[in-house]
């Protein structure tokens, strides 16, 4: 699976979702119907802190391939 073939969801403990999708050479962050362009390094800086041991079980990072529809399963 390539970066352009999936969407990344970061889900807070309260259910707030940030979505990230690769378009051309940038990532698009969608939050509350607002879009923001970011580099791969900026996306990584959003994900890495959530992988710390003290965040395990509190936040979810989900990678969804484009060919799977899981609208209400997250």
Helices and strands as residue ranges (DSSP letters): G 3-5, E 6-11, E 17-23, E 26-31, E 34-38, H 40-47, G 48-51, G 53-55, E 60-65
